[in-house]
Amino acid sequence: MPATETVDNDAVDNDSQLMARAQGGDQEAFAELLRRHGELVFRLALSILGQGFTSEAQDVVQEVFLKVHHALASFRGEAEVGSWIYRITFNQAVNVKARARYRRPHLNEAALSHLTTPEPGPHAQVETAQRDRALGECIQTLPEVYQSALRLYYWLGASVGEMAALLDVPENTAKSYLHRARQLLGSMLEERGYSHV
């Protein structure tokens, strides 16, 4: 593959190469890392904080990349660059969530109108809303690690391997978190009268 050597370095640099350049003071390399990972950092933060906390998730993104920039010299390459960034994101978002736990987002009528679909009848809509509310309440009572496993897998679409890297646990442990979270949710929902979600 000698033909790839003639391609512009920016187009072929992987995260490790970008990190090495950023550690050497290359601000363009750092900006490229931000471009590559910024959207997923935001989505991960929002998945942990909840849909009503968009501005807090944006704050997490800024805080994460400030921390990444300040920690460039200490990055030793023991983990993948993306996993390292997402681990910082996870920790930062959990910290923000702990501080903002009791703040509830205020929804206006426009936001509420998007929660219903015109197809099901009013009875079905009420049942769906009650089930979704019960599911959300049950998820909130799970241990944080189980909540994170569910969010990463179902909301962000992370594979078990990616989930394990982000949670900094072996794959079998990540599978166990997901399995246990599903079991607990199923039991809690059954107690509330819901057989299948």
Rosetta silent file (secondary structure, phi, psi, omega in degrees, C-alpha in Angstrom):
SEQUENCE: MPATETVDNDAVDNDSQLMARAQGGDQEAFAELLRRHGELVFRLALSILGQGFTSEAQDVVQEVFLKVHHALASFRGEAEVGSWIYRITFNQAVNVKARARYRRPHLNEAALSHLTTPEPGPHAQVETAQRDRALGECIQTLPEVYQSALRLYYWLGASVGEMAALLDVPENTAKSYLHRARQLLGSMLEERGYSHV
SCORE:     score description
SCORE:     0.000 S_00000001
   1 L     0.000   44.616  178.917    0.000    0.000    0.000 S_00000001
   2 H   -63.326  -21.981 -178.384    2.677    2.556   -0.844 S_00000001
   3 H   -63.205  -28.631 -178.912    0.044    4.715   -2.555 S_00000001
   4 H   -71.381  -18.877  179.644   -1.353    5.755    0.818 S_00000001
   5 H   -67.782  -22.291 -178.912    1.974    7.359    1.748 S_00000001
   6 H   -87.607   -5.632  179.897    1.330   10.151   -0.744 S_00000001
   7 L   -77.288  148.729  177.741   -2.022   11.043    0.836 S_00000001
   8 L   -53.193  131.589 -177.886   -2.225   14.127    3.082 S_00000001
   9 H   -55.834  -38.197 -178.384   -1.292   13.123    6.661 S_00000001
  10 H   -60.315  -30.890 -176.219   -4.428   14.771    8.135 S_00000001
  11 H   -76.499  -23.843 -175.154   -6.622   12.458    6.070 S_00000001
  12 H  -113.523   -5.233 -179.519   -4.993    9.253    7.330 S_00000001
  13 L   -62.895  128.624  173.262   -3.963   10.088   10.886 S_00000001
  14 L   -86.547  177.825 -176.924   -5.591    7.790   13.361 S_00000001
  15 H   -59.912  -38.086 -179.313   -6.421    8.937   16.881 S_00000001
  16 H   -64.307  -41.356  178.087   -3.079    7.768   18.254 S_00000001
  17 H   -65.976  -41.586  177.806   -1.178    9.765   15.655 S_00000001
  18 H   -62.589  -40.629  179.874   -3.338   12.811   16.315 S_00000001
  19 H   -63.141  -43.993  179.178   -2.743   12.439   20.044 S_00000001
  20 H   -60.685  -42.978  177.905    1.021   12.251   19.532 S_00000001
  21 H   -65.183  -41.644  179.688    0.890   15.404   17.397 S_00000001
  22 H   -64.741  -38.083  177.606   -1.348   17.160   19.948 S_00000001
  23 H   -64.316  -26.731  177.162    1.069   16.196   22.735 S_00000001
  24 L   -84.686    3.565  176.638    3.766   17.890   20.662 S_00000001
  25 L    99.913    5.009 -179.199    1.751   21.107   20.640 S_00000001
  26 L   -77.594  103.313 -177.371   -0.080   20.717   17.315 S_00000001
  27 H   -69.245  -28.618  176.886   -3.380   22.547   17.900 S_00000001
  28 H   -65.793  -38.163  177.785   -4.785   21.376   14.546 S_00000001
  29 H   -64.689  -41.935  177.932   -4.358   17.767   15.662 S_00000001
  30 H   -64.432  -41.397  178.450   -6.185   18.546   18.908 S_00000001
  31 H   -61.885  -36.100  177.925   -8.955   20.295   16.957 S_00000001
  32 H   -68.005  -39.318  175.409   -9.312   17.183   14.781 S_00000001
  33 H   -60.486  -42.078  177.811   -9.674   14.987   17.877 S_00000001
  34 H   -61.846  -44.120  179.073  -12.403   17.350   19.069 S_00000001
  35 H   -62.763  -41.884 -177.894  -14.153   17.141   15.677 S_00000001
  36 H   -68.403  -36.863 -171.101  -13.949   13.343   15.635 S_00000001
  37 H  -109.519  -10.483 -174.562  -15.175   12.776   19.171 S_00000001
  38 H   -57.686  -44.816 -177.535  -17.240   15.853   20.023 S_00000001
  39 H   -65.756  -43.892  179.972  -20.599   14.519   18.824 S_00000001
  40 H   -69.750  -34.770  175.251  -20.290   11.179   20.617 S_00000001
  41 H   -60.174  -44.942  178.369  -19.059   12.943   23.773 S_00000001
  42 H   -61.873  -47.361 -178.293  -22.200   15.099   23.634 S_00000001
  43 H   -62.823  -39.965  177.880  -24.470   12.094   23.026 S_00000001
  44 H   -64.734  -46.317  179.035  -22.876   10.149   25.872 S_00000001
  45 H   -60.668  -44.882 -179.561  -23.212   13.097   28.248 S_00000001
  46 H   -65.246  -35.491  179.529  -26.837   13.648   27.206 S_00000001
  47 H   -66.418  -32.252  179.439  -27.619    9.954   27.636 S_00000001
  48 H   -80.377  -41.238 -176.527  -26.366   10.102   31.215 S_00000001
  49 H   -79.019  -33.519 -178.041  -27.910   13.464   32.091 S_00000001
  50 L   110.267  155.641 -174.338  -31.233   12.973   30.304 S_00000001
  51 L   -58.624  -29.798 -177.410  -33.001   14.600   27.359 S_00000001
  52 L   -81.249    5.387 -173.320  -33.964   17.720   29.302 S_00000001
  53 L  -119.820   45.314 -178.097  -30.364   18.614   30.076 S_00000001
  54 H   -60.756  -45.745 -177.905  -28.991   19.676   26.692 S_00000001
  55 H   -65.889  -36.467  176.756  -27.201   22.773   27.961 S_00000001
  56 H   -66.127  -37.949  177.329  -25.586   20.775   30.762 S_00000001
  57 H   -64.228  -38.804  176.479  -24.457   18.165   28.209 S_00000001
  58 H   -64.293  -39.355  176.169  -22.899   20.946   26.130 S_00000001
  59 H   -62.609  -38.999  178.333  -21.120   22.172   29.258 S_00000001
  60 H   -61.300  -43.526  179.556  -19.843   18.627   29.834 S_00000001
  61 H   -57.336  -47.493 -179.876  -18.403   18.551   26.293 S_00000001
  62 H   -62.405  -44.811 -179.668  -16.490   21.781   26.935 S_00000001
  63 H   -62.576  -41.356 -179.688  -15.300   20.588   30.327 S_00000001
  64 H   -61.711  -47.654 -176.646  -14.204   17.221   28.889 S_00000001
  65 H   -73.200  -24.548  170.091  -12.105   18.743   26.143 S_00000001
  66 H   -66.215  -44.211  179.011  -10.542   21.196   28.591 S_00000001
  67 H   -64.196  -41.920  178.695   -9.612   18.223   30.779 S_00000001
  68 H   -60.848  -45.493 -178.874   -8.312   16.314   27.749 S_00000001
  69 H   -62.005  -44.317  179.660   -6.205   19.308   26.702 S_00000001
  70 H   -68.103  -25.523 -176.697   -4.771   19.738   30.207 S_00000001
  71 L   -99.792    9.021 -178.668   -4.044   15.999   30.448 S_00000001
  72 H   -52.520  -45.880 -176.144   -2.373   15.602   27.041 S_00000001
  73 H   -65.593  -27.408 -176.898    1.067   15.196   28.595 S_00000001
  74 H   -87.871   -8.439  179.408   -0.151   12.503   30.988 S_00000001
  75 L   -71.783  122.359 -175.678   -1.761   10.322   28.283 S_00000001
  76 L  -107.817   -1.164  177.983    0.466    7.247   27.952 S_00000001
  77 L    80.432   15.734  178.671   -1.464    5.286   25.352 S_00000001
  78 L   -71.852  -22.711  176.457   -2.471    2.471   27.716 S_00000001
  79 L  -123.910  163.316  173.587   -6.053    2.854   26.432 S_00000001
  80 L   -63.878  147.809 -179.067   -7.427    3.838   23.064 S_00000001
  81 H   -57.047  -46.533 -179.423   -7.700    7.619   22.702 S_00000001
  82 H   -61.407  -42.999  178.619  -11.463    7.417   22.161 S_00000001
  83 H   -62.759  -39.628  178.658  -11.962    5.197   25.202 S_00000001
  84 H   -63.084  -45.679  179.217   -9.900    7.582   27.309 S_00000001
  85 H   -64.268  -42.325 -177.630  -11.971   10.574   26.158 S_00000001
  86 H   -70.345  -30.405  176.564  -15.255    8.719   26.707 S_00000001
  87 H   -67.771  -41.238  175.573  -14.168    7.635   30.190 S_00000001
  88 H   -61.259  -42.073  179.012  -13.482   11.273   31.071 S_00000001
  89 H   -61.788  -47.976 -179.812  -16.897   12.112   29.624 S_00000001
  90 H   -55.732  -50.277 -178.799  -18.616    9.406   31.626 S_00000001
  91 H   -62.627  -43.698 -179.530  -17.050   10.594   34.880 S_00000001
  92 H   -64.180  -43.589 -178.665  -17.765   14.262   34.182 S_00000001
  93 H   -66.486  -39.509  177.741  -21.402   13.589   33.229 S_00000001
  94 H   -63.570  -40.105  177.352  -21.985   11.439   36.324 S_00000001
  95 H   -63.347  -44.216  178.897  -20.558   14.248   38.478 S_00000001
  96 H   -64.382  -40.816  179.590  -22.811   16.829   36.819 S_00000001
  97 H   -61.361  -40.663  179.523  -25.791   14.502   37.188 S_00000001
  98 H   -62.135  -37.853  178.971  -25.119   14.142   40.899 S_00000001
  99 H   -74.261  -30.444 -174.768  -25.161   17.940   41.275 S_00000001
 100 H  -105.492   15.104 -172.608  -28.278   18.378   39.107 S_00000001
 101 L   -53.761  -37.508 -173.665  -30.188   15.310   40.297 S_00000001
 102 L   -94.903   -2.338  177.904  -33.173   17.198   41.657 S_00000001
 103 L   -81.473  126.952  178.808  -33.573   19.701   38.854 S_00000001
 104 L  -107.681  135.015  178.190  -36.423   18.740   36.564 S_00000001
 105 L   -70.002  145.786  177.235  -36.630   20.181   33.057 S_00000001
 106 L   -97.006  125.482  179.978  -39.656   22.313   32.275 S_00000001
 107 L  -101.805  134.776  175.662  -41.478   21.326   29.107 S_00000001
 108 L   -91.008  176.825 -176.029  -43.519   23.809   27.157 S_00000001
 109 H   -61.650  -35.324  179.621  -46.616   22.899   25.131 S_00000001
 110 H   -62.980  -42.837  178.973  -44.622   22.496   21.915 S_00000001
 111 H   -66.416  -39.682  179.805  -42.356   19.921   23.538 S_00000001
 112 H   -66.761  -33.631 -178.473  -45.319   18.092   25.037 S_00000001
 113 H   -66.559  -24.169  179.194  -47.114   17.924   21.688 S_00000001
 114 L   -80.680  -11.423 -178.440  -44.214   15.908   20.236 S_00000001
 115 L   -77.562  -18.185 -178.902  -44.558   13.241   22.910 S_00000001
 116 L  -109.920  152.743  176.121  -47.783   11.862   21.431 S_00000001
 117 L  -112.682  149.792 -176.915  -48.404   10.340   18.032 S_00000001
 118 L   -73.670  -15.104 -173.473  -51.659   10.773   16.134 S_00000001
 119 L   -72.101  -56.193 -178.062  -52.038    7.045   15.375 S_00000001
 120 L   -72.835  153.561  178.750  -52.962    5.405   18.697 S_00000001
 121 L   -72.731  173.988 -177.258  -56.166    6.382   20.412 S_00000001
 122 H   -59.767  -38.542  179.952  -56.268    8.350   23.656 S_00000001
 123 H   -63.666  -45.022  179.048  -56.452    5.225   25.809 S_00000001
 124 H   -64.596  -37.164  178.758  -53.369    3.727   24.147 S_00000001
 125 H   -64.384  -42.212  179.405  -51.545    7.045   24.468 S_00000001
 126 H   -64.489  -43.985  179.251  -52.241    7.191   28.188 S_00000001
 127 H   -62.317  -42.953  179.132  -51.086    3.599   28.652 S_00000001
 128 H   -64.011  -44.522  179.433  -47.918    4.243   26.661 S_00000001
 129 H   -62.900  -41.311  178.767  -47.173    7.420   28.605 S_00000001
 130 H   -65.271  -42.593  179.166  -47.760    5.629   31.924 S_00000001
 131 H   -64.459  -44.524  179.887  -45.547    2.726   30.882 S_00000001
 132 H   -63.418  -40.549  178.307  -42.797    5.075   29.662 S_00000001
 133 H   -63.882  -45.068  178.544  -42.984    7.085   32.878 S_00000001
 134 H   -61.258  -42.365  178.225  -42.815    3.871   34.946 S_00000001
 135 H   -60.721  -47.154  178.789  -39.849    2.678   32.874 S_00000001
 136 H   -60.414  -42.444  178.768  -38.052    5.986   33.390 S_00000001
 137 H   -64.524  -41.290  178.887  -38.718    5.899   37.125 S_00000001
 138 H   -64.949  -42.903  179.008  -37.462    2.323   37.345 S_00000001
 139 H   -60.114  -40.576 -179.124  -34.312    3.143   35.392 S_00000001
 140 H   -64.049  -23.128 -179.625  -33.612    6.048   37.757 S_00000001
 141 H   -87.605  -11.582  178.458  -33.647    3.675   40.739 S_00000001
 142 L   -68.932  154.139  171.720  -31.052    1.337   39.209 S_00000001
 143 L   -57.333  148.471 -175.095  -27.420    1.665   40.293 S_00000001
 144 H   -53.523  -39.658 -177.642  -25.594    4.210   38.112 S_00000001
 145 H   -65.183  -35.498  176.921  -23.476    1.548   36.403 S_00000001
 146 H   -70.768  -40.875  176.274  -26.621   -0.319   35.278 S_00000001
 147 H   -58.167  -45.106 -178.634  -28.207    2.914   34.066 S_00000001
 148 H   -64.197  -41.243  179.161  -25.057    3.649   32.083 S_00000001
 149 H   -60.610  -45.666  179.060  -24.972    0.165   30.576 S_00000001
 150 H   -62.287  -45.693 -178.784  -28.579    0.525   29.390 S_00000001
 151 H   -63.209  -46.534 -178.631  -28.001    4.009   27.972 S_00000001
 152 H   -61.204  -44.859 -174.955  -24.812    3.066   26.168 S_00000001
 153 H   -74.304  -49.169 -174.270  -26.291   -0.080   24.658 S_00000001
 154 H   -89.475  -38.838 -174.955  -29.813    1.028   23.792 S_00000001
 155 H   -87.482  -42.121 -179.379  -29.615    4.795   23.409 S_00000001
 156 L   -92.911  -12.847  178.581  -26.136    5.235   21.950 S_00000001
 157 L    72.913   24.786  179.470  -26.042    1.891   20.166 S_00000001
 158 L   -71.637  144.289  174.546  -22.661    0.944   21.622 S_00000001
 159 L   -73.417  169.408  177.773  -21.557   -2.655   21.204 S_00000001
 160 H   -61.629  -39.347  178.206  -20.786   -4.718   24.307 S_00000001
 161 H   -62.892  -43.968  177.890  -17.081   -4.215   23.582 S_00000001
 162 H   -65.232  -41.510  178.835  -17.467   -0.444   23.332 S_00000001
 163 H   -60.660  -43.431  179.360  -19.603   -0.426   26.458 S_00000001
 164 H   -61.479  -43.041  179.482  -16.912   -2.384   28.322 S_00000001
 165 H   -64.136  -42.494 -178.718  -14.233    0.077   27.212 S_00000001
 166 H   -68.185  -34.995  179.653  -16.318    3.082   28.246 S_00000001
 167 H   -87.769   -6.743  178.571  -17.145    1.585   31.627 S_00000001
 168 L    60.296   47.370  178.442  -13.547    0.373   31.995 S_00000001
 169 L  -135.540  162.134  174.676  -14.573   -3.206   32.765 S_00000001
 170 L   -64.103  156.965 -178.758  -14.061   -6.583   31.036 S_00000001
 171 H   -57.587  -41.846 -179.889  -16.623   -7.503   28.340 S_00000001
 172 H   -63.099  -34.354  176.757  -18.177  -10.237   30.474 S_00000001
 173 H   -67.518  -41.109  177.946  -18.723   -7.730   33.268 S_00000001
 174 H   -61.766  -42.721  176.933  -20.383   -5.336   30.803 S_00000001
 175 H   -61.090  -41.329  179.732  -22.641   -8.177   29.634 S_00000001
 176 H   -63.313  -42.393  177.347  -23.440   -8.959   33.249 S_00000001
 177 H   -58.374  -46.667 -178.188  -24.342   -5.297   33.940 S_00000001
 178 H   -64.548  -45.714  179.659  -26.684   -5.280   30.971 S_00000001
 179 H   -61.785  -46.290 -178.213  -28.261   -8.621   31.900 S_00000001
 180 H   -66.017  -39.492  178.455  -28.701   -7.625   35.543 S_00000001
 181 H   -61.639  -43.305  178.278  -30.171   -4.229   34.567 S_00000001
 182 H   -62.891  -43.733  179.299  -32.716   -5.955   32.313 S_00000001
 183 H   -60.198  -49.092 -179.165  -33.621   -8.420   35.072 S_00000001
 184 H   -61.773  -43.330  178.400  -34.089   -5.687   37.646 S_00000001
 185 H   -61.246  -45.012  179.293  -36.137   -3.576   35.240 S_00000001
 186 H   -58.350  -45.086  179.390  -38.317   -6.553   34.362 S_00000001
 187 H   -63.559  -45.616 -179.013  -38.972   -7.301   38.037 S_00000001
 188 H   -63.171  -41.407 -179.242  -39.731   -3.676   38.872 S_00000001
 189 H   -69.515  -36.267  176.122  -42.087   -3.308   35.926 S_00000001
 190 H   -61.982  -40.500  177.515  -43.858   -6.549   36.782 S_00000001
 191 H   -60.872  -28.914  179.670  -44.415   -5.220   40.300 S_00000001
 192 L   -90.077    0.195  176.810  -46.062   -2.187   38.702 S_00000001
 193 L    96.532   12.206 -179.996  -48.308   -4.353   36.543 S_00000001
 194 L  -106.959  124.062 -178.240  -46.425   -4.280   33.230 S_00000001
 195 L   -90.468  -37.463 -179.546  -45.601   -7.648   31.746 S_00000001
 196 L  -136.461  135.967  176.875  -43.660   -6.632   28.596 S_00000001
 197 L  -121.098    0.000    0.000  -41.932   -3.384   27.734 S_00000001
